[in-house]
Amino acid sequence: MRRFFKSITDVSLFQQVSLIIVTFGVVLIFFFSVYLRGNIDDFVINQVMSLLHRSQESLVKTLTDDGGFSDLAYDADVIHFVYSDDKCIKYYGGRITDEFISKVNEIALENNTGWKESSFEANDKKYFYYYSNAEGKFEVISIIGEAYGNAIENDLLSNVSNTSAIVFSVIFILLTVWVATIITPLLQMQSYIGKIRQGEDNAVLNIERKDELGDLARALVGMHKEIKRQEETKEEIIQNISHDLKTPIATIKSYAESIKDGVYPYDTLEKSVDVIVENADRLERKVYSLLFLNRLDYMMEQEKETDKTTDMYELINEVLVSFKMIKPELKIDLQLSPAIFKGDKESWLVVISNLLDNALRYAENTITIVLEPYYFSIANDGPSLSADRVKTLFKPFEKGDKGKFGLGLSICYKVCNAYDYSIVAENLENGVIFRIEAKTKPKPEKRKSDKS
């Protein structure tokens, strides 16, 4: 069975639909030849017997009302025999043979009361009959040949066949048109992807549809734009990395060559070596940040389903101990409440350290830190952010005026998203605030005063 379905999916969509239509036609033919044919035979017999009943009832009513057996009007296809005391006293119908009369007499002798409907054969032909005892006065046998039933059956089959052929043709045409409306945009998408694969940046895909194919086309266009954006970002990142690494490397190289030649570029040997060490430290931090950012996606993917938690109240106080001495003249306003955040302590340590380091660089007088359950913010009274800067703030290598590497906020963004927290930056009336908030959090319970 699996091979059968595999063989179907290996052919084109048009061939698959054609196979479905042919299968439908075969099933329809089988339906006509087996199931419907048997039901039509039953329907025809019922129609024949209904005709015999109506014709005989009309005859019996006339005979009973008139009390005589004069010539009466009757259905041309029906033959009537009237019996009394097992003798045929009247006959209505066309020409008959001795064999036919003999069969009818047998039916009359076999039945004396009630009614019966059945069939018999005479002269190599089949006949249907209906026998009834008319109120005990006389017996009537009404007979009709199978030619009448065959005519009804042929007409019915002809009508059903013609109707089915029309319906089948309409379905075939509709399916063909429908498949064409599917195949055409699929071919357009295939051509579009082929152009992209060949490097044509001006490839265009216009499919104005609101169904799943339209959604797929828009997704492909969006994917193409995103790939182009990522390629541009990658090129920009490489340029930025090259520039950021080039400066300390060039400084270290030039200072080392000068010292080798006996020249001290920065007054004394010790000061010149300090410059080399400082640039080496800067280079080391840069490489560490790059490696950490590169590993971060994998690390955060592993941490998504973590059950680790971090005591943010304790963590923030630990970070402040090491940062307070950097700018002791700044006032740090703490509004801390006990709070537990989902995630690894080391990851949140990087986030808090980067945000606090950023605030220390830009703050003029005050830094405000607020911690509540499911919420953390850090604000400074430094210069406001431009609208363009807000949009690109969390992208890698986007450095501010006093930024170092342009990686810190990007790392914060990835960590927060991995633990299902949002991070945003907003301008205040005097300064900038960074907010971290849980995307999903339990609804707060109503206080008694609220309920009352």
N, C-alpha and C positions, 0 to 999 in steps of 0.2 A: 504493500500500500504506500509506503514511504517513497519507494522508487517511482510509483505512478505519479504521485503529487510532485515529485522532483522533476519528472519528465515534462509535466504540464508547465511548471514555472520556468523551465529552460527555453520555452518558445516565446514569441512576441505576444504582447497584450492583445493585438488584433486576432492572432491565431487562437488564443485562449478563449476569447469571446465567440469566435466562429465555432469552436468545439462545443461551447455551452449551447449555442443555438442549434447545432446539429443534434446534440444529445436531447435537447428539448423537443425537436421534431420527431426523433425516434420514439421518445416516450409518448408523444401525442398520438402517433400512429398506432402504437401498442394499445394505448387507451381506447382508440376507436375500434380496433380489431377484436379486442377481448372484452374489456369491461363494458364499454358503451354498447357494443353490438348485442350482448346478452340483455342489457336493460332495454334496448330498443325493441327486441323481440317480445319481451314482457309487455312493453307499452303498446305494441301493435295488437297483441292478443286482447288486451284490455279494451282497446278501441273497437276491435271487431265485435267483442261480446257486448259492449255498450250499444253498438248499432243494432245487434240482434234483439237486445232487451227492448229498446225503444220501438223498433219496428213491430215486435210481437205485442207489446202493450197496446200500441195503436190499433192493431188488428183485433185483439181480444176485446177491447173497449167497443169497437164498432160492431163486432158480432154480438156482443152481449146486449148492446142498446137496441140494435135492429131486430135481433132474434132470428135473423135469417142468414143464409150463406150465399148472398148474391155476389157478383164480381165487385171487388173493392180496389181502391187505389193502394198500392203497396210500393215498397222500395224496389227499384229495378234489380239491385244486386242480391236481394234476399228472396229465398223460396220458402213458402209456408205450407205445412201439411196440417190439416185438421182431422183428428181422430175422435171417434165415439164408439165405445164398446169394442176397442181394438180394431176398428175398421176405418179406413181413410174415407171420410165423407166429403172432403173438399180439398182442392189443391190450388195454390196461387204461385205462379212463377213461370219460368221459361221452359225450354225443352229438357226432358230428363230421360235417363235410360233405365232399363230393367234392373241393372246392377245397382243403380242409385236408389230406385224405389225399394229394392230388397234390403238395403242397408238402413233405410229410413224406417221400414216396417220392423226390423229387429230392434231399433232404438225404442219404437213405440211399445213393443211387447215387453221390453226389459223394464220400462218405467210406467207405473200406474198412478203414482201420487207425487206431490211435491214438484221439484224442479231439478234440472241438471244441465250443466254446460260442459262440452267436450268437443272432440273432433273424430272424424273417420275418413277412410280413403275409399274412393270408388273411381273406376275408369282411370287409374293411375294419377289421380288428383286428390288433393287434401281438401276437406271441407270442415268448417266449424259449425256447431249447432247449439241451439238452446231449446231445451224441452221444459214445458210447464203444464200443469193441470189447471185449467181455467175454471175455478170455483166448482169443480166436480162435474161440470156439465160436459166438457169436452177437453181434449188434449191438443196442444199445439206444439209443433216442432218447426223452429225457424232455422234455416240453413244458409250459409254464405260460403263461397269458394275462397281458396287461399289467394287468388289473384288480387282480390280487394286488399287483403293484408299486405301482399307484396308491393302493391302500388303505394300504400301508406308508408311502408318501410323505406322504399326507394326515395320517395319524396323527402322523408325525414332525414335520411342519410345524406341526400344531396344538399339539403339546406344546412345541416350541421357541418358537412365537409366544406361547403362554400364559405360559411361563416368562419370556420376554423382557419381556412386558408387565408381569408382576409385578415383575421386577427394575427395569425402567425406572420404574415407579410408586414403588417404595421409594426409588430414587435421587433421584427428583424431590422426594419428601417430605423426605428427609434433607437435600438441598441447600436446600430452602425453609426448613427449620428452622435449618440452619446459617447461611444468609444473614440470617435474622431475628436470630440471636444476634450477628451482626456489626453489622447496621444499627442495632439498638437502642442499644448503647453509643456508636456513632458519632453518632447523633442526640442522645444525652445530652451528649456532648462539644461538639457544635455549639451546643446550648442553653446550656451552661456558658460557652463562649467569647462567645456573644452577650450574656449577662448581664454578663460582665466588661467587654465593650466599652461597654455602657451605664452602666458605673460602679457596678454592684452589688457591693460588697465582701463581702456575705454569701452569694455564690454558692457552692453546694456540689456536688461531684461525687463520688459513691460508686459505684465500679465494682470489685467484688471479683473480679478475675480475675488469673490468674498468667501469662497469655500476653502477646503483643505489645500487644494492646489495653489490658490492665491496665497494662503498662509505660507506654504512651502516656498513659493517664489520670493515672497518678501523676506523669508528667513535666509534664503540663499544670498539675496542682495545685501541684507544686513550682515551676514557672515563675511561676504567679500569686503564690505567697508571696514568691518572689525579687523580682518586680516591685514588690510592695508594700514589701518591705524596702528596695529601691533608691530608691523614691519617698520613703520616710521618711528614708533617709539623705541624699537630695538636699535635702529640706526642712531637715534638720538642718545640712547643709553650708552652705546659703544663710544660715541664721540665724547660724551660727558666723562665716562670712565677713563678714556684715553687722556683727556685733558687733566682730570683730577689726579691721575697716577703720574702723569708726565712731569708735573711741577715738582713734587717732592723728590722724585727720582733724579731729575736734572739738578736740583739743589744738592742732594747727597753726592752725586757724581762730581759736580764742579768743586764742592768743598773738599772732597777726598783727594782730587787731583791737585788742588792748590796746596793742601797740607803735605802731599807726597813731594811736591816741588819745594817745600820749605816755606811756603807763603801761608799766612794766617788771615783768611778773608775777613774774619770778625774779631779784629784786634789781637786776641791771644789764642793759643792752641786750645785751651780749655773751652773758651766761648765758641770757637769754631766747631769743636767736637759736639758741644751742646746743640748747636744748630742741626748737625747731622742726626743726633739722637732724636731731637724734636721732630724732624721730618720723617725719620724712620718710624717713630711712634704714630705720627699722623697716617703714614702709609699703612702701618699695621692695623690701625682702627678702621681705615677705609676697606682694606681687604677683609677684615673680620665682618664688617657690616654687609659687604657684598656676599660673602659666604653665608651669613645668617639669613639674608633676604632670599638667597637661592634655595636654602633648605627649608625656608619658612612654610612654603606651600605644602610640602610633604609632611612637615611636623604638625601643621595645623589640621591637615586631613586626618592624621592619626588621633588628634585631640578632640575632634568634633563630638565623638560619643563618649568623651571622658567623664568620669564621675569625680574628678579632682575638684577641690574648691580652695579658695584663697581668702584668708582673713585680710581684707583690704585696709582695715583700720590699723592693724599691726604693720602691714607692708609699707603704707604711706609714712608712718612714723620712722621706720627704718631708713627709708630713702631720704627723708628730710635731714637726718643726722649727718649724712655725708654731703648734702648739697647746701646746708645753711652757711657754711664757711666760704662758699664761692663768692657770694655777694652779701656780706653780713649787714650792709646798710639797708637792704630791702626789708620791708615789713611783710611778713607772711601771715595772713589771716586764715586761721583754721576753723572750719565748721564741720567737724567730723563726728559721725555717728557709727556705731558698730554695723558692719556690713560684710556679708560673705558673697564673693563673686565666683561664678563657675570658671574653672580653668586652672592651669598650672601656675605656681607661684613665680617661677623664673620668667615665664612669658609676660605676666602682669608686671613684673619688676622692670622689664625692658620698656613696657608701655609707659609706666609712671615716670621712669627716669628720663625718657625722651621728652615727654610732655613738660616735666619740671625743668629740664635743661633748656627747652625752647622758651618757657616762660621767663627764666632767669636772663636769657640773652636780650629779650625785648622789653621786659618790665622796666619802668622808670622809678616807681616808688613802692608799689604794692602788688602782691600776688595773693589771690584768694582761692583757697582749696575747699571744696564742699564734697562731703561723702555721705550718702544715704543708702539705704537698701535699694539695690538695682540702679543706682545713679552715682556718677562721679563727675565733677567739673573742676577745671583749673583756669582761672582768669588772670590776666595781667593788664596793667594800665598803659601798655605801650601803644605804638601806632596801629591804626586800623588796617584791615586787609582790603585790597582792591577786589572788585567783582571777578576779574579774571583769575586773580590769585586764589580766591576761594574755590573756584572750579577745579583747579589743578593741584590743590594743596596736598592731597594724599597720593599723588602719583610719584613713582620713583624718580629720583634725581631732580626734583623740583625744589630748588633752594631759594630761600628768602634772602633779604639783604644781608642778614647776619648769620645765615645758615652755614653748616659745615659741609655735609655730604649730600643732603637731599634724600636721605634714606630713612631717617627716624620716623617721620609721620607716616610714610608708606608702610613701615613695619607695624606701627600702631594700628593702622587701618586693617591690615590682614589679621592681626591677632584678635581684634575686637569682632570682626565678622566671623572668624572661626568659632568663637565662643558664643555666637548669637547676640552680640552687642552692637549697637550703632555708635559711630563717632562722627561728630560734626563740629565745624568751626563757625562761629558767628561773631560779627562785630557788635560791640557794646557802645554805649554812648561815649565811654572813655576806655578804650582798650579792646581786647579780644578774649573770647572764652571758648574753650574746648569742652564739649559735653560727651560723656559716655553713658549710654542708657541701655538696659536690657530690652531686646525686641519683644520678648514674651515674658510677662510677669503676672503673678496671681492678682485678681481683683482685690482691692483693699476691703476689709470687713467694715460694715457700717457700724458706727458707734451708737450707743444707746440714745444719745441726744439726737442723732440723725433720724433714728427710727421713730422717736416720739414726735 
